[in-house]
Amino acid sequence: MNEAGDSKRLAELRAVAKKIYMAGVAAADPAKAVCRALRVNDGQIEIMLLPGTPGSQIRRGDWQTVRPIAIGKAAKAMARAVSDLLPESLFRDGGVIVTNHENASDDGAGDIRGFELIGAGHPLPDQGGVRGAQRVMEIAAQADEDELVLVLVSGGGSALLPAPVPPITLGEKIATTDLLLACGADIVQVNCVRKHLSALKGGGLVRYAAPAALHALILSDVIGDDLSAIASGPTVPDATSFSDAIAILEEGDVWNRVPLSVKTRLEQGRDGAVEETPKSGDPIFDSAGSSLIGSNGMSLSATERVAGELGFQTQIVSDALCGEAQDAAELLLAAALAANVEMGRPLALLTGGETTVTLQGNGRGGRNQELALAFAMKAAARGFSGRWTFLSGGTDGRDGPTDAAGGIVDPSSLARIQAAGGDAEALLANNDSYQALSLAGDLLQPGATGTNVADLQVLLIDPS
């Protein structure tokens, strides 16, 4: 194939990679997930405990009042589904949606019956989140024993619902989160610390709602679907401890840099002077339940199905891609170099997960952008040429503090960066993947998707 033909095929592969990625995003559609799990039958509310599973058990109740709370990046879509499914008479006092500012300001969404909408900061919390957390606590505390607190949980809920325990301030909690993100802590580690600085996380929301019935419909953004890690587990028992939180900060070499109020709180908890987060067996969970209604694994399966329908051989390289983004790039490149591509039939290598970045510089970017840029550079260094396209994107449409979901690169990406006056190696060293990919025209920018089930990667290889 000549140069013009190569360029045309690469453009086609880029379009297909985006289509496969968007199929994964669509599989995590929050409204459809809620509709699979919730219904009203003969005046009773029915909640599927394992939606989509034949013979799944059902939780039933004739609750005359439902107090709905929606938190996370998918909160609006989940709340709209609940509003459409349940009779208006059940929303006696209304509910609340706490979501990120981008989704909250979507003018096309309109008002959602029975819900107040509050925009909040993500990935770093802000005063909007504090206001949202206060409203959540008020709604849960108002619930009577014969009522249902219906909690709709999705990714991002941890940052969106800050309820720092006094005397810890929001600024001090932000500083602690910032240190954790900068030292490369993964989402489970970050949430462990957050739980022990919050009134709502780690089962705290159940404390406010008890003894009312509570059920959470959960859209997972955590690999492995540990319910206690999703949005820092506001509705489930917490197996972590104050000692665990201290150990995470020590291992990240930031223990001596966190605010004094945070250190004091964690030390008091470790020494028994402050009550631990509620654990399994606590009677407050007797009337609480949860249903997992969507996950990264479900979205990864959708990418595999669609890639197959488009004529690709498919291989899931990992359903739990984690660790440093640049190390993940090396793993994917190794899989590509080892792949046996059948003549005449292209190959799709697929992964799902959530990597991390340990900051060494002061540039802009996110884990998906860094993964994409690192893959392009490692591919060039190892002589992986031919016709391929690699996409890494967050299913929420946002990667780090940028307007991109990630990046999509091909063998000519580095040349485009250089032609635009950029130095890819220097930009990567400064964690400035956003600038590098912007110079190449390789930013993945679908906009806010209204869902969040971690990240997806798509590597397409043409036969050669």
N, C-alpha and C positions, 0 to 999 in steps of 0.2 A: 504494500500500500504506500502511495506517495505521501509527501508532507501534507498536502491539502486533505487527502483522505484520512490521514492520522488525526488531523485537527477536527475534522467532522465527526469521526468516531469518538474522540475524547469528549466532544460536546454532547454527543448522544449518551455516553456513559455517565456524564455528570447529571444529565436530566433524569436518567434512570435511577441513579443513586439517590437523588432527592425524592423521587417517587417512592422508592422502597422505604426510605426514612419516614416519609409522611404516612405510609401505611402503618408503620409502628406507632406513630403518634395517634393515628385514628383509632387504633385498637385499644388505646387507653382513654377513649371518649368517656368523660365522667358521667354525662347524663345517661348514656346507654348502660353504663355499669350500675348506676343507681336503680334504673328500671329493672335490671335483672334481679335485684336483691330486695326490692320493696314493692308491696302492693296492698290494696285494701280489698278484703273478701268478706262479704256478709257483715259489714260493719266493724270487722276486726282488722287491725293492722297486722300484716304478716311480713316477717323479715327472714330471708333465706340466710342461713348461716354459712353455706358454701355455694354462692351463686354460680349457676352453670353446671353444677354437679348433680347427676341423676340421683334421686333419693336423698337430697340434702335435707337436713333437719330444718324446721321452721320455728321461729319464736313468734308466738301470737299474743296479742293483748287487746283488750277493749278500752284502751286509754282514751279518755274523752278530751284530753289536752295534750298536744305535742309542743315541746319547746325546742325548736331547731337551732343548732349552732353549726355554722360551716366555716372551716378554717383551712387555709392553704391556697395554692395557686389554682386549683381546680374548684374552689369553693363556689363560685358563681354558677357554673354549669351544674354542679351537684345540687345546689339549692334550688335552681330553676326546676330540675327534675322532681324534687320533693314537692315543690309548690304546685306543680302540675298533677302529681299523683294523689296528693292528700286533699280531702275536703277543706274548704276555707274555714269551716267551723272549728276545726282542730287547732288553728293558730290563734288561740285566745289573746295572747299578749305579744305575739310576733317573735321573730328570731333575729339572728344577726349573721352577716357574712363578713369575714375578715380575710381579705386577699391582698395581693401585691398591687401597688399603685397602677401598674400598666393594665392589669385586668380590671381593676376597679374603675378606671377612667374610660373603658371601652363604651363610647356613646351609643353604639349600636345595640347594646344589650337591653336597655330600658330597665324599668323597675321590676323587681321580682316580688310577687305577692307574698306578704307575710314576713319579709326580711328587711332589716336595715343594713345598708352597705357601708363598710368602713375600709378605706385603703390604708395599707401599712407598708413599711420598708422591708426590703429583702435584697441582698443577703444580710445586711446589717439592720437591726430593728430601729424603729423611730417612735415618735410620740403618737403617731396614728395607731401603731401596734399596741402601745400602752392603753390607749382609749378602747381599742377593740378587746383587749384582755379584760379590762374592767367591765365591759358590757357582757362578756362571756360569763364572768363570775356572777354578775347580777342575775342573769337569766337562769343559770344552773341553781343558784341558791333559792330562787323563787319557786322551784318545782316542788310539788306535793308528792306524797307517797304513791298516789294513784295516777301520776302523770308520767309521760315519757320524755326524757331529754334525748333527742336524736342528734348525734354528733357526726358531722360529715368531715372526714379528715383526709387531707391530701398533702403532697410534698410542699415544703416551704413553711409549713405551719409552725415550726419551731421558732424561726426568726420573726414570723408575722405575729406571734402571740407572746410578747415579752411581758412577764409579770414578776420583775425582780423583787426578791424578798428584802424588805427594809433591814438595814440601812443601805443596802446596795442600790445604787442609782442606775438608770438606763445607760448613762455614759460609761459607767464602770463595767456594766455587762457587755456593752459594745466593745470596749477595749479588750476584754477577756476573749470574746469571740474572734476579734481581729488577730490577736496573738495566736490563737489556736489555728485559724485558717492559714496564717503565714508560716507556721512551723510544720505544715503538712498533715495535720490531724485529719482523719477521715470523719465522715458524717456521724458515725456511731460514737466516736470519741468526743466530738464536739457536743453532741446531744447529751452524753453522760454528764459532762460538766454543766451544761445548761439546766438539766433536770434538778441539780442540787443548788441552783441559784434562783429557782422559780417557784411560784405558788401554784402553777397550773400543770407543769410538765411532770412526767414520771408518775402518772396516776392522780395528780393533784386535782384535776377537773372532777374526778369521781367524788373526791372529798366534799366538794361544793354541792354536788347534785344529790348525794345520799340523804335520805333513803329512797329517793325517787328511782324509778326504773331508768336505765341509761343503755343506749345501744349506739355503737359507732360503726359507720360504713366507711371503710378505709381503702384509699387508693395509695398503693405503696410506691415510694420512690427509693426504698432501701433494698439493696441486693440481699436476697435470702428472706426478705419479707418478715423480719423481726418486728412485730407490732409495737414493741416497747421502744423501738428506735425511730419509727415513723412519726414525724412532727414531735419527737421527744416523748412519745407515748402518753398523752394526757389522760387516756381512758383505760389504761391497762397497768397491771402491776409492774414495778420496776425492780429488776434484779441487781442493778448497780448500786454502789455505795459512795459515801463521801470519800472514803479511802481510795476508791477507784478513780474518782475525779482528781484527787490530788496526784495520784500516780501518773495520770495522763499529762498533767501540766508539768510534772517533773521530767517525764520522759521526753517531752517536747522542749525541754530546757527553757521554759517560760514561767515556772513557778515563782521565781523571785522577781518577776516583772509584772505579775497581775496586781490589781489594786488591793490595798490593805484590807478593805471591807470584804473582798472575795476570799482572801486567804483566811481571814478570821472566821467567816461563815463556814468554810469547808473544814477548818480545824475544829471548830465547835461541834460540827456534825460528826466528824471522826471520833471525837472524845465523848459523844453521847449527850452533849448539852443541847443539841438541836434535834428535833424529831426527823427520823429517816423518811425517805419517800415510801409510800405504801407498798407492801410486798404481797406476793401470792399468799392466799389464805386469809387476808384481811377481810373482815365481814363487809366492808364497804363495797366489795366487788360481788356480793351475793346477788345483787339486782342489775349487774352490769354485764354487757355482752359485746361482741365485736364480729364483724364480717369483713373479710378481705375481698374486695370487689374488682381490683385491677392491680397489675404489677408489671415490672420490667420484663419478666419472663413471658408474659402474655404478649407483650409488644414485640419481643424478639421473635417469637413464633410467627407473628404476623409478617415480619420482614422476610422470614424464610419462605413462607407460603407465597407471598407476592413475587419474590425473586424467582422462585420456581415457575410460577405462572408466566413470567416474562422470558422464560427460556434459559435461565441460568442453572448450572450445577450449584448446589448450595452446601455450605459447611458452616456450622456454628463452631467457631474457634473457642469461644468462652462465653458462658452465661453469667460470669461473675468477674468481669474485667475490673481490676482494682490496682492499687499501688500507684507509684509515680507515673504521670502521663508519658514521660519520655521512655520509661521502661516498658510501658504498654505498647508504645510504638515499635520497640524492638521485637516484642513478642509477635505482633501482627506481621511485621516484615519477615520474620522467620517463617511464619505460617505461609506467607505468600511465596517465598523462595522455595519452600518444600512442596508447594501445591502441584498436583498433577492435573494440568488443564487439558481436557479432551479437545482434540482438533475439531474446530467448527462449533464448539459450544463454550460460551464464556462461563466464568466462575464467580460466584459471590461468596466471599468470606465475611461472616457476620459475628458481631459480638454485642453484648449488653453489659452494663455495669456502671461504675462510677470511680474514676481515677482521682488522684490528688496532685497538687503542685506545691512543692516547697519553694517559696519565693527566695530568689537570689538577687533580683533587681527590682526596679520601680516602674516597669512598664505596665501596660494594660493587656488584659486577656482573660482566659479561663481555661479550665482543664481540657475542654474539647478543642479549643483553638491551639493550645500548646501541643496536644496530641497530633493534630493534623499537620502542623508545621514540622514537628519532630519527625513524623513519618516521611514527609517529603524529603527532608534532609538526609535521613538514614537510608532511604531508597536510593538517592543519588550517590551516596558514599559507597553503597554496596553494589552499585551497577544494576539495580532493578529498574529496567527501562521498559520499552514496549508501550502497550496501551493499557493503562490502568487509571482508576479514579478511587480516591479514598475520602470518605465522609465521616466525620465524628460530630455528633450533635446532641444537645440536651433536649429531651422531649418537651420541656416547658418553653422552649424558644429563646431561652436566655442563658448565656454562659458567663459566669462571673459578673462583675459590674460593667457589662457592656450591652450593646443592643443586638449582639449576634448570638445565635444558638451554638455556634461552633465554626468549623471550617470544612471546605471541600477542595482537595488538592489533586494534582496530576503531575506527570513527569515534567511539564513546562512551568510549574509554579515558581521554582527558584529563579528561572530565567526572567520571569515577569517581575519578580521582586527586584532583581538586579537592574533590569531595564528602567524601573521606576526610581532608581537611586537608593535602594535599600540594601542592607547587609543582613541576610537571613540569619547567619550565625550570631552576629552581634545582637540582633533583635531577640533571638531565642534566649541568649544568655541573660538578657535584661528582662525576661518574662514579658516581652512586648509582642506576643503573637498576634494581637489585634492589628497592630500597625503593619506587620509583615503581610498578613493575609489581606488586609485592605489594599496594600500596594499591588498585590497580585490579582485582585478582584475575586478572592477566594473565600470571603466571609459567607457563612450560611446564615441567612437572615429571614426566617419565615414569620417573624413577629411572635408575640405572645400566643401560645397555643391553648391556654386554658386548662392544661393538664400537666402532670409531672410524675413520670415513673423512671427517673434517672436518665441514663444516656444510651444511645445506640451508635454503633459503628458499622459502616458498609464499605467493603473493599471489593471493587469489581475489576476483574482481569480478563482481557480478551485473549484468545488463543494466539500463540506466536511460535 
